[in-house]
Amino acid sequence: MTAADHPRARYRRILRFAARHLAITWWFEILLPRLGLSALAARGRSRRMTRFARRFHALAIDLGGLMIKVGQFMSSRLDVLPPEITRELEGLQDEAPEVPFEPLRRAIEDDLGMPLERAFDAIEREPLAAASLGQAHRVTLARFDADALGSDQAVVKVQRPGIQTIVDVDLAALRVVGRWLSRVRLVSDRVDMPVLVEEFATTSLAEIDYLQEAANAERFAADFADQPRVAVPHVVWERTTRRVLTLADVTAIKLTDLDALRAAGIDPREVAQEFARVMFDQLFVHGFCHADPHPGNLFVTPSTDADSTDGASTVAWQLTFIDFGMMGRVPESTRRGLRTLLIAAAARDGHGMVEAMREVGALLPSADTAELERAMQHAFARFGGMGFAELREVDPREFRDFALEFQELMRALPFQLPEDFLLVIRAMSLTSGVCSSLDPAFNLWDAVEPYSARLLRDERGNLAQDVARSAFTSARRIVQLPARLDAVLTRAEEGRLAVSAPKAERSLVRLERVARQLVSAVLFAGLAVAGALLRDEQEVLGTTLLVIAVVPLLHAVLAGLAARRRRR
């Protein structure tokens, strides 16, 4: 075990790294602006963010284990992290040095409760793949298991020895860092860090539970049981535990290997269309989505069993998915929120869009959403009346400029997407990238349009009810408006009109408190300087002034401490 792998050393190293960069952030983002040096703090902000991301990248590669997953998680948090960080970490790969075979042999035997030679007829000592959490080897199944599977070729995936301890240590350190950050108002006003850490912990713990991954694979297979173009490796349950996963070997043509696809007589453009259709089926139809569909987890398998769905291809083939450790789910509450989003979008209602975001769980309760509503209305004004065909004709630079403006707004608000939502976004982003590599002319609008229309069609009854209810509420308010205005004017004429502005009142209270502290500080400085100057010539008077100066000093200090406690 290296020093980096020793639990205490690892724990301390993560906390030292976090403490150092938290101190740097406090100095530049909190202290300097309070001293009136905001311009100085802003001048080097982009370089500091990039430097932090590079140092974290190096730390993650060195420590391995869960820290690589942390970097990948951070790279997806476009809602709460600046682009300097997400861009630097997006290339962080889940790779690790291979584990020697003997420790893996012992791990397999301990978990399966039998000698390796009894569990499998043969196993390749050289790994098929090595990652930070586990390692995969090809195996030949024993006759009984091979008969049940229909093939003797399989892959066994084994957790790296000691990975559970490493995950526990990393999560313990991350929870401490989360608590630290939750006490920094600059962070806590925008992000619920403890919740963010727990979301990451839930995803990470699920990813090292191979029984969960096996169950995910079977659910995914059941969702697409009636679609011959989709294949999933069968689970060898007799050789599967929480730390050992055995699956049929489905290695075939890598999804983005264009030369191999064409050599097999398969049109990459057709593969792109089918892949997009399958991914959108997962999102819109099943609500259960493969969240890591990168080319390493997908094969195109020439098949004699799967017939072409449209007759366009001369060769039958299947899309084969592997690695179901990271799955995105769209629960019923999220679906309701998405429906509300669609209704608000149809009505071009910026306020309704923001309320739908609250329903989905994308906004913290403390969010001040006036600017967000303004941005929504701006988007509706520019793009709202366009169909898909018209949107395709808009200059991409206009979309990019608006997206950049909107991203800055999101980071300025307490805007935090739920983890499942981010996994779905990650899946769709990877889908777009893979499809574009298969077919440079691929257009995501064309792929998603039928699903949007279907969702609106399926929800038409609820949509009509909600729109009618909204119209009735608006009409009732319009009818009541003259009477309410008359009542307000009457109270104003009689001098009984009270205006409540909590934020303004709190700001005035803080302003008064600061003014009193400032007066105390000025009094202290004046009395102290006067006392020091007079002490040489009039010792009694000078000493008296110095003693009196302690009173405003104590007031300024104690008032500052009390204000700090109130903010907490």
N, C-alpha and C positions, 0 to 999 in steps of 0.2 A: 504493500500500500504506500503510495507516494504521499508527500506532505500535503499536497493539494487534496488528496482523497481522505486524509485523516479528519474525522468529523469535527473536532474542535478547531483545527487549523482552518478547515474549509469555512466553517461558520464565522470565525473571526475575520477571515479575508473578505468575505462578502460584506460584512458589516463595516469593515474599514473602508472599503471602496465606496459604499453608500454614504458613510459619514463624511468622507472627504468631499464628495461631490455635492452633498447636501449643504455643507459649509460654504462651498464656492457659490452655490445658488443663492443661499441666504445673503452672502456679502453683496453680490451683484444685483439681485432681483428685489431685495427688501431693504437692506441698509443704505446702499448708495442712493436709491430713489428718495428715501426719507431725508437724506442729507442734501437733496436738491440736485443730485448728479445723475438723473435718469438718462440724459443723453450719453454720458460716459458708459453707463451700464449697457445701453442698447447698442453702442458702437461695436462691441466684440461679441454680441450674443450668438450670432450664427456660427462663428468660429468655436465658441465654447461648446455649443451643442454638438457640433461635428466632432470635436475632440473627445467629448464624453462618450459619444457613440462608438468611436474607434477604440477607446480604452475598454469599454464594456465588451466590444466584439473580441478583443484580445483576451479579456478575462474569461469569457464564455468558452472560447476555444481551449484555453488552458485548463479550466476546471471541468469542462464537459458536463455530463449528467444533465440535470434539469436546467442549468444555466443557458444551454443552447436553446432550449424550449422557451426560456424567458426572453431571449433575444428575438426569436421568431414571433412570440406573442407581442412584444413591443413594436415590432415592425408592422404589425397589422392594426395598431391602435392609432389610426389616422385621426380619430375623434378627439384624442387627448394629448397626443405628442406632436411636436413640430416636425416638418418634413426633413430637417437635417438629421434627426435621429432615425426616423422610419426608413429613410433612403439608405443610410449607412448600414442598417441591420437587415435589410430585406434579402441580402445575398448570403446570410448566415445559414450554412448547410448543416443538416443533422448527420454529421459524419464523426467517426471516432476511430482510434487505433483498434485493430482487432484484438479480441481477448484470446489468450492461449487456449488450446483445445481442452486440456485436462481439467481446468476449473469448470468449463462448460459441461464436460462429461459428468462431473460430480453433481452439478446443479440439476441436470436432466435426470440422473439416477435418483437423487434425493426426492425430486418432485413426483416422478412416475412410480417410485417405490420398487424399482427392478433394475437389474444390470442393463447397460445400454445395448448389449448384444441380444438381449431378449426383447427389448422394446422395438428395435429396428434390425432388419437384416444387414444393413450397411449404412454408414454415414460418412460424408466427405469432410475431411478435417479442415480443408480450406473453406472459409466462410463465403457464402453467396453475397452477403451484405453485412456491414458492421455500422451500427448507429450508436448514439449516446446512451440509449436505454436498453437496447437489445442487439442480438446478432442472429443471423439466419444461416442454416446449413442445409444442403440437399441430403435427403435420406432415401433409402429403399425400404419400403414397408414389409413387415412380416406377412406371410401368406393370408392369415385370417383377416388382417386389416386391409390388405390389398384386394381381397375378394369383395369386402364390403364397400370399398371405395370405387372399385372398377379399374384401378391402376395401382402399380406399386411405387410410382414416383411421387414424392412429396417433399415438402420443405418444413423443417422444424425451426421455430423462432424461440429463442431463449433469452430471458432477461440477463443482463450483465450481472455477475456476482456482486452482491453488496449494493445494488442500485436502490433498493428500498431504503437503506440507511441514508444514502446520498440524497434521495428525494425528500426524506423527512427533515434532514439538516437544512437543505436549501429552502424548503417551505417555512421552517421555523425562522430562518434568517429573513426571508421575504416578509413574513408577518410582522417582525420587528420593524423593518424598514417602512412597511405600510403604516404602522402606528406612528412612527416618526413623522411621516409625510402628512398624516391626518391632522397633526398639530400645527402645520404651516398653513396659514390662512390662504396664501397665494395658491396652494394646491387644493386644500379642502373645499374652497369655494367652487372649484371646477370639477373635481374628481373625488368620488368616494373610494379612497384607496383601499381600505379594508375589504370592501365588497369586490373591488377589482382583483385583489390578491386571492380571495376565496374562489372567485370564478376561475382563475388560473389554476388554483389547487385542485378544484373539482375536475377540470379537463385533464390535468396531468395525472392524477390518481386513476382516472378512468383509462388513460392510455397505457398504463403499466399493468392493468388487469386484463390478462389475455382471455379470461372467461367472458368478460364484457365485449371484447373485440370479436370473439367467436359468435356471441349472440347477435352483435351488430351485423356480421356477415350473413347470418341466416335470415335476419329480418330483411336485409337488403335484397337477398335472393328471392324471398317471398314476394316483395314488392314488385319484382320484375319477372316473376315466374311465367307470365304469359307473353313475354317478349323474347323471342329467340335470338335477337341481336345482342342481348346482355348476358354475360356469364360471370359467375362468382365461384371461387374455389371452394370445394366441399371441405368441411371441418372433420378431422379425424378425432372424434370426441374421446375415444379410448386412450389417446395419446396427448390429451390436452388438459392443462391445469391452469391455475392463475398465473404461473410463471413460465409455462411451456405451451406453445401453440403449434399444432401440426395441421397443415393444410395440403391439399392436392397441389402438385407442382403445375402451374399454369403458364410458365414462362413462354412467351411467344414474341411477336414483332413489337418492338417498342412503339408506342403510339405516334411519336414524332419522327420515326425513322422513315423519311419519305422515299429513299431509294429502295429500302426493303419492301415497303408497301407496293410501290410500282412494280418491283420484280415479281411480287406475288399476284399481280394483276388487280390490285385494289386501288381505287381512285381516292387519293387523300381528301379531295373536296367532299366526297360522299361521307367519308369518315368524320370530317368536321361537322357536317350537318347532323349526322346521327348522334355524335357525342353531345352537341348542344341540346338536341331534343331530349336525350336521356337525363342530362343534368337539370334541365328545366322541369322535366317530369318529377324529379326528386323534390324540387322546391315547391312547385305549385300543386302537384297532385298528391304526393305521399307525405310531404312535410318532414322528410328524413333524408338528409343530404350528405354525401361523401364530401368532407370538408378539406381534403388534401388531394385533389385530383391532379397532381403534377405528373409529368410523363413517366417518372419512375414507378408510379402506382397503377399504370394502365398499359394493357397490351391489346393488340389487334390479332385475333386468333383465326386463321383460315379454318373454315369448318365445313363439313359435308352435311351437317344437320340443320344449320341455319340457312333458310332461303332468303334471298334478297326481297326486301319489302316492296320495292318499286320496279324491279326488273332492270335498274340502271347498271348494276354491277354484274360482271361476268363470273365473279368468284364469290361464294358465300363466305361470310366472316362474322365474328362476334367481337364486341367490346368486352374485355375482361378486366374487372376491377380487383385490386388487392389492397391490403392494409386498411382495415376498418376501425383503427384505434381512435381516429378523430372524426366525429360525426356531428353535423349540425341538425338541430331540431327546431321545428316551427310549431310551438304549442298553440292551443286554441286561442289563448289571450292575444298572442302576437298576430294570429290570423284576423281576429276582430279589429286589432289596431291597423292592420294593413287595409282592411275593408274601409275603415274610417278614413284612412289616408286617401284611398281611391275616391271616396265620396267628396272629400274636401278638394282634391285635385280637380275632379269633374266640375265642381262649383267655383273653382279658382279662389278658394277661401284660405287666405294665409293664416288667419287665426285658427281655423279648423285644422289646418295641417299641423300647427304647433300643438294643439290639444291632442291630436292623434299621436304625435310623437311622445307626449306624456303617457298616453294609454299604452303604447308599446314598451315604455320604460326607458326611452332614450334620453330623457331630460331629468336632471336632479330636481327635487322639489324647490330648491332655492333659485332656480333659473329665472333671470329677468329676460323675457322673451320678446320685448318690443322690437329690438333690432332684427331678431330672427324672423318675426312676422313681416318686417319691412323687406327683408331679403326675399322672402317667399313671394310677396306681392310683386317685387321687381322681376322675379323669374316668370311669374304668370303673365305679367305685362309683355315680356319679351318673347317667351316661348309657348305661352299657354294655349294659344289658338291653333297651334300647328299639329298636323298629323305626323305619323312616322315618316312618310315620304318627304314632307317638308323639312322635318328636323334633320334628315340626312343631308339636306342641301345647305344647312347653316355652316358658316365658316368654322372649322374646328377650333380656331384660335379664340373665337367668341365663347365657345363652351369652356375652353381652358381658362380664360380670364375670369369667367363667372365662377368656375369651380375653385380657383385659387382664392377669390374673394370670400366665397362661402366657407372654405376650409379655415381661413383665418377667423371668421365669425364663430364657427363651431368651437375652435380652441379657446376663444374668448368667453364662451358661455359654459355653464355647468352641464356639458353635453357628454353623455356617456352611454354608448351603445351596449346592450346586453351581449354577453359572450356568444350565445347561440346566433344572434344576429350577425356578429362579426365573422363567425365561422361560415355563415351563408354567404356573406359578402366576399370572404376569401375564396370560397368555392367558385363564385361567379367570376371573380377576377381571374383566377387560374383558367377557368373555362374559356374566357375571351382570349387570353394569351395563347392557349394551346390551339384553339380553333384558327386563330390568325396565322400561326406557324404552319398549319396544315393547308390553309387556303388564304393567301394574302387578300383576296377579295371578300372574305367573310365579313358579314355585317351583323352585329349583335341585335340591332333593332329588328331585323327580319326574323330572327330566331325567337325573340321574346314576345313579339306582337300577338301571335295566336294565343299565348297563355294569358296575356293581359285581357284580351277580349273574352276568353273563356271565363276568367275569374269574375269579370263584371257581369257576364251573362248568368253565371251560376248564382251570383249574389243579387240578381235583379230585383227580386221581391224585397229583400232587406234594404236594398239601395233605395227603391221607391218609397218604402215606409219611412226611412231616415230622412230622405229629401223632403217628403211631405211633412214630417214632424218638424223639421227645421223651418220650412216655409210657414207653418202654422204659428210657431213660436215667434218668428219675425213679424208676422201680421199682427199678432196679439200685442207685441211691443209697440208697433206703429199706432194701433188704436189707442193704447194707453198713454202715448207720448204727450198729447195736449194737456191732459189732466195732470200728469206728473210735472210738466213744465209750469203750469199754473200754480201748483202747490209750492214749487221751488221759489217762484217769483214772489208769492205771498209771504213766505218765510223771510225772504230777503228784505221786503218792504218793512216787515215788522221787526227786523233786526234779530231774528231768531235763526239765521242761516249759519250753520257750523260746518267748516271745511276741515276734513281730516286728511293729513298728509304724513303718514307715519315715517316715511323715509326722510322727508324734509325735517320733521321734528327731531328725529334721531341725529341728523346731520347738524342741526342747530345746537343740540345738547353737546355733541362732540366738539363743535366749534367753540362754544362757551368754555368747555372744560380746558381745551387747548389754550384759549386766551388767558384763563386764570393761571395755568402753568407757566405761560410765557411771562406774565406780569411778575410772578414769583421769582422766575429765573432772573429777570432784569433787576428786580429789587435786591436779590442776593448779590449779583455781580456789582451793582452800584455800592451797596453797603460794604462789601468785602474790599473793593478797590479803595473806597474812601477811608475805611479803617486802616488799611495797610499804609496809605500815604500819611495819615495823621499820627500814626503810632510813634514815629520817631520824635515829633515835636510835642504832641499831647497824648501821652501814653494812656491815660485813663479813658479819654474820649475815643481814641482809636480802638482800644481793646473792647469797649462797650459796643461800638459799631460792628466789630467782627463777631461778637457773641450774638447780637441781634440778627446778623445776616444768616445765622443757622436756621432761624424760623422759616423764612421764605424758601430756603434750600430744602428743608424737610418737607414742606408743603408740595413743592414741585416733584420731589422724588416719590413721596407716598401717593400723590395723585396719579403719577405715571404708572406705578405698580397696580393701583386699583383699576385703572383703565385697562391694563393688560389682562387682569383677572376677569374683568367683565367680557372682554373679547373672547376669552377661552370658554 
